[in-house]
Amino acid sequence: MSGSFANIASSIETELITEVQKVAREAGERLLALYSPAARPRDRAELITAARANESASSAELRAALELIRPQARWAPDQYETSALPAGEWWVVDTVEGNVNHVHGLPEWCVSIALVRDGEPVLAVVRHPVPDLTYSAIAGGGAFVNETPLRVSEKRHLEVAVVATGQAEAGQDGTYRRIGESITAMLGEALLVRTQVPSTFPILLVAAGHIDAFWQYEPTLPGVAAGALFVSEAGGVVTTIAGDPWAPGADSILFAAPGVHAAARDALARVA
């Protein structure tokens, strides 16, 4: 049992998360064996070949291991990446979150695993191998990086906030426009605006209080499911950009510290 969650030992997820951490660590080790900071793909063919090798290495044994430890949970297929999940338990997994970073020798890549129950993330593990970090969260039990609790920022004014956004998928022309307009809107309101891919890392920075808000249009579920639990368990606010409660299938998402959420929402409301 993870020491971080020892105070909620009555929760069935408390024992489950230790097993999920092990699965994520093992997948991360397989990816780490393929990783080199010197990697520089020369063309699209090299990039795709390396990315596929990563997916194969990480996926090996991962799905079978999760299905073994939680047989009643189904594997969320690709068709549910941008739509609501049916009732029940679902594993929502990105076996190589930040694959494009991995194949370019950048350290921002990870293994992301979330268990979603009836549309609500209830357990999440993100394994970030290069700095040897394991992020874990249980609904109602808090969020941690290794054994350190995560807590969102206490800032109360957007003008001193660091905010971020990023794309979810390629080929979304309408989304590109909204990303650009939202960055312009935020440049006039926030202290600093960042863009970053993949979404998991800026979301974790919100949960840890390093940045104050992150938003995304047309998010994919594997990119935000774990993060939604981390931010909410760290004391943050997770809604759509319009301010409605977020749920799988929503066409936008906004993660923010409570003190800047309303101002961030208002700034983004200018984008049609």
JOLIN-V434187 format. One record per pair of residues at least 24 apart in sequence whose ideal C-beta (glycine too) atoms are under 7 Angstrom apart, sorted by sequence separation. I is the first residue (numbers start at 0). J is the second residue. D is the distance in Angstrom with one decimal. If there is no record, write none. Layout:
# JOLIN-V434187
i->{I:I}
j->{J:J}
d->{D:D}
This chain:
# JOLIN-V434187
i->{90:91:198:202:206:230:236:240:65:197:198:205:30:88:89:199:203:214:29:30:162:199:202:206:220:240:29:88:198:202:226:160:161:165:206:223:29:87:158:160:161:162:163:164:165:166:205:26:84:86:157:158:159:163:165:167:157:158:161:163:61:165:181:217:84:218:26:83:216:58:165:215:57:214:215:57:163:178:214:22:177:214:54:54:212:213:22:53:72:174:212:22:174:212:54:211:212:53:211:171:163:212:50:53:162:167:211:53:161:162:164:168:205:18:161:162:163:164:165:167:205:160:162:164:167:168:212:50:160:167:202:15:49:57:214:15:151:151:167:46:152:149:151:154:149:150:152:40:40:144:38:39:142:30:38:39:38:34:37:26:36:35:134:30:125:125:188:151:149:185:151:184:27:150:151:184:26:149:150:151:184:181:184:23:142:111:23:181:109:138:142:180:141:142:136:19:107:136:177:134:136:31:30:27:160:28:97:125:23:27:96:162:24:123:154:157:19:23:96:155:20:120:152:154:155:19:120:123:151:153:154:157:16:123:157:15:120:16:120:12:24:115:157:12:111:113:113:20:112:111:20:113:16:16:13:12:10:93:118:91:92:93:118:7:10:91:3:7:115:4:7:91:1:4:81:81:80:3:80:79:80:3:2:75:83:84:83:83:82:81}
j->{114:115:222:226:230:254:260:264:90:222:223:230:56:114:115:225:229:240:56:57:189:226:229:233:247:267:57:116:226:230:254:189:190:194:235:252:59:117:188:190:191:192:193:194:195:196:235:57:115:117:188:189:190:194:196:198:189:190:193:195:94:198:214:250:118:252:61:118:251:94:201:251:94:251:252:95:201:216:252:61:216:253:94:95:253:254:64:95:114:216:254:65:217:255:98:255:256:98:256:217:210:259:98:101:210:215:259:102:210:211:213:217:254:68:211:212:213:214:215:217:255:211:213:215:218:219:263:102:212:219:254:68:102:110:267:69:205:206:222:102:208:206:208:211:207:208:211:102:103:207:102:103:206:95:103:104:104:101:104:94:104:104:203:101:199:203:266:230:229:266:233:266:110:233:234:267:110:233:234:235:269:267:270:110:229:199:112:270:199:228:232:270:232:233:228:112:200:229:270:229:232:128:128:126:259:128:197:225:124:128:197:263:126:225:256:259:122:126:199:258:124:224:256:258:259:124:225:228:256:258:259:262:122:229:263:122:227:124:228:121:133:224:266:122:221:224:225:133:225:225:135:228:135:137:137:137:137:221:246:220:221:222:247:137:140:221:135:139:247:137:140:224:135:140:217:219:219:143:220:220:221:146:146:220:246:247:247:248:248:248}
d->{6.2:5.3:4.4:3.2:4.9:4.6:4.4:6.7:5.2:6.1:6.1:5.4:6.0:6.3:4.8:6.8:6.2:5.8:4.4:5.3:4.6:6.0:6.7:4.1:5.3:5.0:5.9:5.0:6.8:6.3:6.7:5.0:6.0:5.4:6.6:5.4:6.6:6.9:6.8:5.8:4.6:5.7:4.1:5.8:5.0:6.2:6.0:4.7:6.0:5.2:5.1:7.0:5.3:6.7:4.8:6.8:5.4:6.3:6.9:5.6:6.0:5.6:6.7:5.9:6.0:4.9:4.8:6.8:5.2:4.8:6.7:6.8:4.0:7.0:5.4:5.0:4.2:6.3:6.8:6.0:5.0:4.6:5.9:5.6:6.9:4.7:4.6:4.7:6.2:4.7:6.5:6.0:4.9:3.9:6.9:6.5:7.0:5.5:4.9:5.8:5.7:5.8:4.8:5.7:6.6:5.9:5.0:6.9:4.3:6.1:6.6:6.9:4.8:4.7:5.7:4.4:4.8:5.2:6.4:5.5:7.0:3.8:7.0:6.2:5.1:6.4:4.5:5.5:6.3:5.0:5.6:6.8:4.1:6.2:6.1:6.7:6.3:6.4:5.9:5.8:4.3:4.6:5.3:5.3:5.2:5.6:4.8:5.7:6.8:6.7:5.9:6.8:5.9:6.4:6.2:6.5:4.0:5.9:5.8:6.6:4.6:6.1:6.1:6.7:6.2:6.8:4.6:6.8:6.5:5.7:5.0:5.1:5.1:5.4:4.9:6.3:4.6:4.1:5.9:4.1:5.0:5.5:6.1:4.8:4.7:5.5:5.6:4.9:6.2:6.4:3.9:4.6:5.3:4.8:4.7:5.7:5.2:5.0:5.3:6.4:4.8:4.6:6.6:4.2:5.0:7.0:4.5:5.6:4.7:4.1:5.1:6.6:5.6:3.8:5.9:5.1:6.7:3.8:5.0:3.6:5.4:5.1:4.1:5.3:6.9:4.8:6.8:4.5:4.4:6.5:5.8:3.9:5.8:6.2:6.2:6.4:5.3:6.6:4.0:6.2:6.9:5.8:6.8:4.8:6.6:4.0:4.2:5.9:6.9:5.0:6.2:6.7:5.7:6.0:6.7:4.8:6.4:4.1:5.2:5.4:6.3:6.8:5.7:6.9:6.3:5.5:6.4:7.0:6.7:5.8:4.5:4.4:6.5:5.2:6.5:6.0:4.4:4.4:5.2:6.4:6.5:5.5:6.2:6.8:6.7:4.9:5.3:3.6:4.6:6.8}
